[in-house]
Amino acid sequence: MSGEDRRTPDRVARIQADWRRERPDLDVGPQGVIGRLHRLAGRLTEELVLVYGRHGLGEGEFDVLCALRRAGEPYERAPGELAAHTMVTTGAMTKRIDRLERAGLVTRRRSSDDQRGRIVALTRPGRELIDRAFTDHIRNERRLLDLLTPAEAETLEELLTTWLGRLEPPTGS
């Protein structure tokens, strides 16, 4: 970040200054990173959901359709597998699948391997929609990332990968 970008204190810097004044006994330095990441995550989410909304999707529906599309032909997964691939509870997944099924974007059927199990599959309209939405999503992510130089983006990705790897256990997938 250039010196010009740091001349005017941002909201996080002002909050840190207040805490330094009120609680000089505490090191509020971590707020500089965590607070900015938190604010950035919120701003990025706002920018991302705008694109999903243009396709009539919420963030959850977008995630489900992406998980099905990434599965490859025949674009289907069990609900529990979908929940694992989108990091939501099975209850939340059921609600998402219900909405997508009502919209004609997915179907549900019994598993041929286990008659108690269910399989969720993309319909042709679902696949066409997620292909369009994902194309726009990637363009949007590129637009957001292009606010950084290529070197800054590469450094940030390396740092975030390292940090996340230390916080999250390996998933094996």
N, C-alpha and C positions, 0 to 999 in steps of 0.2 A: 504494500500500500504506500502510495507516495506521501510525502510530508504534507502536501496540500490537502489530502483527504483527511488528515488527522488534526488540522488546525482548529476547526470548530468541534468542540466536544459533542459527541452524540448522546442519545438518551442514556445509554449504559454508562458512559463516562460521568454524566451528571449524577446518576444514581450512586455510582461508586464514590464520588466526591462527597455526597450527602452522608453516606455510611462512614466514610473515613472521618468526617467531622463528628458524627454522632457516636461511632464505635471505633475510636483509634486503636483499641486493643485487639481488633480483628484484622486479619489480612483479607481484604475484599478483592484481591487480585483475580481469583478464579471467576468472579463475575464478569470480568472483561471478556473471557472466552465463552463461558457458559451462557451468560446473558445475551451476548451477540448471536451465538448459535441458536438460542431459543427464539430470539426475534427473527432471525433469518429463516428459520424453519417455518414460522408462522407466515411470513411474507411469501416464501416460496409456495407454501400450500395454497395461499390465496391465488397466486398466479396459475398454479396447476389446475385447480378446480374450475377456473374460468373456462379452460379448454374442454374439460370433461362436460361441463354444463352445456356447451355449444352442441354437444352430441346427445344431449338429453340424459346424461349419466352423472351420478354422484361418484365420489371417490371410491366408495366400496364396490359399486357396480363395475366401475372401470377396472378395479383390481381383480375381480372375479373373471371378467371377460378376458383380461390379459393372461391370467393363470391358465384358463382353458386354451387360449390361442397358443401359448408357449408350449403346451403339452404336445403339439403336433397332431397330425392326423391320427385318429378321427376327432381330435379336439374335445376330449372328455376326461373327467376325473371323478373320483368319489368325493362326496361332500367333506369328509374328514381330511382328505388330501388337499382339497381347495382351502380349507381352513388353515392348514399348515403352511401352504404356499402364500397365503395372504396375511398370516399372523393375526387372525381373529378367532373368537370362540365359535364353536359349532352352532350355538344359538344365533349369533349374529350372522353366520354364514347362511343359515336356513332362511332368515329374513331377506337377505340379499338375493338368494336363489329364487325365492317366491316372487320378488319384484321383477327379476329378469325373465322368469317363466311367464308371468302375466303379460310382459311386453313382447313375448314371442322371440326372445333372444337366446334362450336356452330351453332344453327339454330335460325331463327326468325320466329315468326308467329303472327297472330292477336290474341288478347285476346278474349276468349269466353265471358267474362263479359262485355267488352267494345270494340266494333269493331274498335274504333279509336286507342286503345292501342295496344302495342306490347308486346310479351313475348320472352325472350331470354332463350334458353335451351342448356345445354351441350349435345353434341353428344356422342356416345359411345367412339370414339377415343379421344374426349376432356376429358372425365372422366378418361380414362386410362392414358392419358398424365398427367393430373393434379395430379392423385394419385402417379405416379412415381416422378414427379417434387416436390410435397409437401414432400414426404418421404425424398428426397435428401436435400430439404430446411431445414427440421427439423434437420437432421444430421449435416448440416452446421451450423445452429444456436447453436446446442449443442457444436460443436467444438469451436466456437467463445466464447461462454459463459464459457467453461471449462478453459479459460485463467484466470478466477477468481476462488477463492476457493468457495465452496458451501455457506459459511457464507457471503462472500463478495457479491456473486450474490443475495442472499436473502436480504441483507441490501440495495443493489442498487435497487432492484425491489421495495422494500417498499418506498424508497426515491423518486424514479421516479413516482410511483403511486400517492403519496401524492402531489408532485409538479404538475403533469399533471392534477390531480383532481382540483387543485386550479386555473389552467389556462384555462381549458376547461369546458364549461357548461355541465351538465349531458345530455346524449343523450336519455335515456329511452330505449335503445336497448342493 
